[in-house]
Amino acid sequence: MTIPAQIAALIEQINQNLAQIEIEATEGLNFSRAILDRFPNNAKIIQFFASFNNAILFVELQRRRIISIVQNFSTTDTTTEAEIQEVGEDLSEELGRVIETKLLIHNLKQRLEELL
């Protein structure tokens, strides 16, 4: 079945935000490593490092989740409006989680940049 435009737009928005998280988390990991080289026992920087690693894992898991949602949706021959709405609601919830994570990672990265 063809994916409705609204669902495709949600997926695109999620994917764009996931890409941004991945970029910022990778940059944050690099900043964290640089600081940890100078201060290897700094607990706060270790927490930041772990948060960036978790964000990269989150991105991978979200991408797999989106693929699963799309595959489940696409394999159904007949889709009702209620099913489309349910998929839209699921994707909207995922988008909320993604945006929340994006903001967290952005703020953490900014705090690290101020330390450099």
Residue, then its C-alpha position, 0 to 999 in steps of 0.5 A: m500500500t502507498i504511504p499517505a502524504q501525512i505519514a510520509a511527512l512525519i517520517e521525513q521529519i523524524n528522519q531529519n531530526l534523527a540525522q541532526i541528533e546523530i551529527e550533534a552527538t558525534e560532535g559531542l563525543n569528539f568534544s568529550r574525548a578531547i576534554l577527557d584526555r585532559f581530565p580523565n576522571n571528570a565525572k560530569i564529562i564522563q556523564f556527557f560522554a555516556s549521554f552522547n553514546n546513548a543518543i547515538l544508540f537512540v538514533e539507531l533504535q528509532r530508525r529501526r522502529i520507523i522501518s518496522i512501523v512502515q513495513n507493518f503499514s505497507t504490508t497491509d492490503t487494506t488500511t482503514e482510516a482508523e489504522i492510518q490515524e493510529v500509525g500517525e499517532d505512533l509516529s507523532e509520539e516518536l517525533g516528540r521523543v526525537i525532538e526532546t532528545k535533539l534538544l537535550i543533545h544540543n544543550l549538552k553539546q553547547r555546554l561542552e563547547e563553552l568548556l573548550 
